[in-house]
Every structure is written in C-alpha cells, then in structure tokens.
Amino acid sequence: MLRYTAASRFWRMIPAGLSDRVWHRRGWSLLQRAARWVPAYGQLLEIFQGQPGPSAAAGRHTHRLQTCRHSYVDVYPLRYRCCSGWQSEAITFDPDPCSGAPPGAAGHHSNWPRSRYELSILRQQLVGLLSGWFDARRRRTLLVLDLPAAGWAGAPRIGRALQEAIGLGHLSATLVDRDSQDDDRGLARLADAFQQCIVLTRPGDVAERVDWLASQQVRSGIVCFGPPVSGFAAGAAGDVAVCSVLGADEVGPLIAAETPLSRLAAAAMRMEAVNGDAGRVLGAWQPFPCGPWIEQEGCDLLVSSWGAAPVLRYRLGWCGRIVPFEQIRSVLRGTTAPPGNRLRGGAPWKLPLIVLSQA
C-alpha cells in the first residue's frame, strides 16, 4: 500500500499550477516507454509515421495514432505486444471456463493478458476506495460481491484482489458472494454481526440493492462499477452511501472513481448544462492516483495502461471530455466548497475530471 499512499499524497500536495502539466507528462512518458520496450507498438508507430518508434513517441503527431483490436491485437502476436522480457509475467485472471485451469493460471493465452503488477494496483485501488468512502480498514465490514462473472471479465479480478487485500490485513472485512447465499434473509442475518455492509454491484442493480440495504440495521453502502442508470441520483439512496467507479475489461486496474470533488463539479456542470446548449452531464470521476492514463480525442476518451501487454490509446466507447484541474477550480469558483478547501477524506486530489455526457 506504500505506492498508493505515496501517489495519493503526491496528488494532494502538488501545487495546483503544476498538476495538469504533471498529468500530461505522465501520459507521454508512458507512451515513450511503450515505444522503446514494446516491439509491436514501436513498429506500429514506424509504419504509420515513417519514424523509429522511440523518436516517434516524442513527435508531435503521435497523438493521432490510436490502436484497436483489428489494427493491433489481431495483427501482432502476444510476445510482440508484451514489454521486452516480460513475456513470463503475462498471465490471465480470466481463464477459459472449459479449460479447467484455475483463475490466474500462468501460460493461458488471451487478447488481454494481465500481470502480477496489475493485480497489485487493482488491490491498492480497492483498498483506497473502501477506506476513503467507508473506513473499511477500521470498521468490521461485510463485503457482498454482487458481480456475476458472466458478461464482465473484470468480476473475477475484483474478487481476487479483495481476497488478497483481506488476507494481507489491508481491510477488516469478510467477503461473500451473493450468488452463493440462499436468500437475502441469510445475508441480513450475517450483516448483523458486522459494523457495516457494503455491496459491490452493477449499475442496473443499484436501485434494488439500495432498497434492500435501507431495510438493514447496520451502516451500509454500495460500490457501483459503472455510471448509475439514468435518473438515479446519489441523494435517492437516503442513508445508503453510493460510490461509482469506472472500469473496462481491457484495462487491468480500475480507471477512475467518484470523489467529493467530482460530485461537486458534476453538480455545477449540470447547472451550466441546464442554462446552455451543453450535452447532459451523466457524471464526473477522477482517475485513481495509481492507474491508467486517460486522454481526450474529439469526443472520445482514450485509455493507456502499463502492464505485461500494455493497453495503449484504446477507445473506451464513452462520449465525454477531460476537464483539467485548473478548469475544475474555475467551475467551482463561487460555490460553497471550492477545491482548495478540505472536503470529506481530506484535501482533494489535484487530478483532472473524466466527465461523461449524453448529447
């Protein structure tokens, strides 16, 4: 957890005037490393730009190059998409169910191999999230995993990372799979033995889980993996705290999370959208201190993440924009809680906003 704690402290303490430049420099550094150490990416830059990979990464036209399954994954074998010398680290936490291989089995080939580094980052992100929103390090917590593996490959990785976090003592918690319980009454009896109950679920199930948690006698909350469905507001949860996080199957760690600052900014931008021609703001999130780099190209959001086989400049399929921290300050100027003040959880991260919108 030292890495995550140090990164979180860095983004809280860095001067606001430097934060946007550091964020941008971090991303280009990632792409430069990929051009040098990932044979497929360096070759792709050379093909598209007529320059050697390492120098192309520093060129001013590199931002025009995107990768995708058809132009990158289906063209280059896994050994060329891995970092040099990292092929032995390429493992997966999503084995073919028919193969009989256990989760995390080494040597399983897939389009999106993982590394132990990525699982470590995911574990740190989840611990930081649950500690910051729900104080799960000190409170005895029942974590209810309500993420069916079918339809989202990230669910097994979430469960494994949480089990490791509990085993290492980072969380004072017990993890149960909702599918393994006979009914909700059994879960309710189990929750009575804990100080709080947190459900990790999908966007479409948030309203139903809020109703169930509201009937419990313990402190409760929800971690929603994705934007809550349209029309659901955090205030509708009553005494149930709801926190939304963003992730994608292609990316090992999570991408971003709701923070007190992002909620304030989203509310301010919704007011602006009501009075103007801007598209409706679905929500705002901040990148994790440790995790992928996000950038904007037109109305598309692109993600780059380091790992055994780095995900580089992939389109997430979300319509939105990146709002620099300096612009966040101007959006919140004049509100009751500007970003310079201490919010819930301490000083805010001086990281940009990922704003999803619906035209």
N, C-alpha and C positions, 0 to 999 in steps of 0.2 A: 504493500500500500504506500510505500515511501514515494514511489514515482508519481502516483496520482495526487498525493497530498502536496508534493512539491510543485507539480504543474498547476494545481488549483490555487495554491498560494501565489504562484507567479502571476497568474492572470487576474488575481485580486489586487496585487500590489503594483503592477506595472503602471506607469503614468498613462493617462488616457490618451495623450497625444501620440504615444508610440504604439499603442495596441494594434491599430489597424495595419501599420507597416509591418509589425512583427508577424501578424497573422498571414499577411500576403507573402512575406519572405519564407515563412514556414512551408507554405504550399509549393512554392517554386523550388525550394530545397529538396522537397520530396521528389518532384519530377526530375530534377537533375540527378539525384541518386539513382532513380529508376533508369534513366538513360544510360548511366555508366554501368550499372550492375545487373540489369535485366536485359538479356540479349534480344528478346523479341521486341521490347519497347524501343531500344536503340535502333534496331533495324527498321522498325516502322517509321520512326522519325526520319531516318535517312531516305527511305523510299518516298515519303510524302514531301520532303523538303529539300532533298538533294544535299543534305549536310550530315556529317558524322553525328551519331547520337548524342554524345556529351555536349558538343557545342550547340546542337540544335535545341537542347533543353534550355539553354540560356538565350536563345534567339527570341526576337520579338514576335515571331509568327507562330510560336509553339502553341499558343492558347487556342489556335483554330483547330487543332487536332483532337478529335475525340476517338475513343475506342469503343467497341461493342463486341457482342458475341460473334457476329459474322466476319468482322474485319480483324479480329484479334484472337479470340478464344478458339474459334473453329479453324483458324489458319495456322497458328503456332502450337506445337506440342507443349505439354506441361513443362518439360525440362527447360524449354527456352523462355517460358513465362515466369519461371522461378528466379529469385535472386541467385547470382553466381554462388555456387557452393551450398545453397540452401535446399537442394532437392531432398536431402534426407530429412528436412524439417517439414516437408509437405505432407500433412496428414489431413484427415477429414473427421468431423464430428457428425456427419450425416451419411453413414454407410447405406448401401442398398439393402432395404429390409429383407430381400430374398437371398442375400449372400450369406446371412448367418453371422457376419462379422460384428463384433461388439462396437458400441459407439467409441469413436476416437481411434479406431484401428489404423495402424500405420500401413502405408502402401496402397490404400484404396484410392483409385484414380477418380477424379471428378472435375467438373469445369471450375469449381470454386474450392480448391484445397485450402486448408487452414494451417496455422502453425501454433505451437505452444505459446508463442508471444501474443497472438491474437486472443487466445482464451484468457491469458493473464490480464490483458487490457479490459476485456469484457467483464471479468470478475471485479476489477477495480471500479469500473463504471457503475456496476450494480450496487456495490458496497457504498460508493459515494452517494448514489441516488437514494438508497434506502436509509442511509444515515442522515442525509441532509433533510429529507422530507419527513421521515418517520422516526428518526432517532433509534434505528434498529440495532445499533451497537449496544445500547444500554437497556432498552426495553425488551422484555421477553416477547418474542414475536412469532406468530404463526403465519408462515408464508404459504398461500394457496396458489399453486400453479394451475391456471385455467387456460392453457395454451395447447390445444390439440396439435399434435405433430403434423397431421395431415393438412396440407395447404401452406405451411410455412416452415421452412427448413431451420429457421432460427430457434424454434422452440426447444429442441434437444440441447442446443448450446446454452440457452438461458438456464435450463435446469441443471446442467452440469456445472456451470460457473457458480450458481448459487450453492450447490452442494459443496464445492471446493471452498467457497467463502465461509460457510458454516464450519466445515472441518478444520479450517485454519484459524478459527476463532475470530474472524472479522465481523461476524454477525451473531447476536444472541438470538438464534432463531431455529425453528423446526420447519422443514419443507415438506409439504404433502401435495400430491397430485389430485386434483379434484375428480378426475375420471376414476381414480382408484377407490373413491368413497362411495358407499351405498346410496346415500342421500344427503341433502343439505342439513338435515337434523343431526346427523353424526358429526358433521363439520362444526355445527353450532356448539355441540357439547364439548368438542375438542377445543374450540376457541375460548371457552370459559376458563380454561387453565392458563391462558396467556394474558399479557397486558394489552396486546393489540393484535389485530388480524389484518393482514394485507393480502389482497387478491391481485395477481398478475394476469391480465386478460387482454382480449382483443377489443377493438373499437366497438364493434356491433353488440358486444355483450355488456358494455359498461352500465347502461341504464338498469338492466336486470340485476347485475351484481350490486349496484348501489341500493336497490330496494331490499335485497337480502341482507346486506351489511347494516342497513339502517335499523333492522329489527334485532340486531345483536346488542349485548350488554357491554361490549368491550370497545375500546378505541379502535377505529377501523380506517382503512384507506384502500385505494386502487392505483395500480400502475398500469396504464393503458399503453400497449405497444402499437402506436399509430394515432393519428388525429381522431378524437372522439367524433362520432357520427354527427352530421349536420343537425343543428338545433339543440344539441346538448351543451349546456354551459356548466362550468365548474361550480357555479353557485347553486345549480339544481341538485347537487349532491347533498346539500344540507350539512350534517355533521361528518360526512364521509369525505376525506381528503382525496382528490383525484389528481394524479400527475401523469402527463402524457410524454412518451418518448418516441423517437423516430429510429427506425432501423430498416435494413434491407437484407434479403437473403445473400446477395453478392458480397456484402461487407461483413467481415468477421465481428468487430466490435460494433456497439451501437453508434449512432450518428449524433444525436442531439437530444436534449431534454427541456421540458418546460422549467423555467426558473421564475422566482418572484419578479425579476426584472423583465423577462419576456412577456409575462402576463400583463404587467403594467403597459408595456409598449404595444402589445396587441390590442388592448382596450383603447388606447389613444389612437391607434391607426384605424380601428373600426369607426371611431367617431369621425375621423377625417374622411373615410370612405363614404359615410352616410351623407356628408355635405359636399362631396365631389363626385368625380367620374371614375374614381379608382375602383378596381375589382374588389369584391368582398373578401376580407381577410379571414381565412379559416383558423389561423392561429400562428403563434410565433414560438420558436425554440432557440436555445443557444447550444452550440457544439460543446461536447464534453472537453475538459482540459486535456485529456488523453484520448485520442481517437482520430477518425478520418478528417480530411480537409475538404471543405465544401466551397464551391465557387459557382458563379452565375454566368451563363452564356445565353444572351437573349432572355427568354422567359423560362429557360431550362436550368435546372440545378444539376451540377456535376459533382461527383464524389471521387476522391483519391484516397486510398488507404494502403499502408505498408503491411507487409506480411510475407509468407512464404512465396506466394504468387500475387504480387501487389495488384489491387484493383486501381486502375489508372484512368481518370477522366471518363467515368461511365455516367451516362444519363440516368437519373433516378426515376424519371417519369412523373415528376412533380412540377407543377406550374408555380413559380414563386420567384423570390428575389433574396439577395443577401443585403442586409442593412448594416453598414459599418457602425462601429461603436460610437464614433463621433456623431453620426446621424441619429442614433438612438438618443443621445443626450439632447439633441435639438427637438426630437419628437416629444420627449418628456419634460422639456423646459416649461415651467409654469404649472406642472402637476404637483400634487401634494407630496410625492415621494420621488424626487429626481434621482438618477443613478449614482450621484455622489453620496447619498445617504446610506446608512446601514439598513438593509432590508432583512427579511426573515432569512436566517442562515448566515448572516454576516454581510460583509461588503460584497457587491456583485462581481461576477466575472466580467472582465472588460473584453468580451468576445462579441463578434457580430451576431445578428439575428438571422435565423432562417425563417422567412415568412412565406407561408403557403397561401395561395389566393385562388379564387374562383372567379374567372372573368364574367 
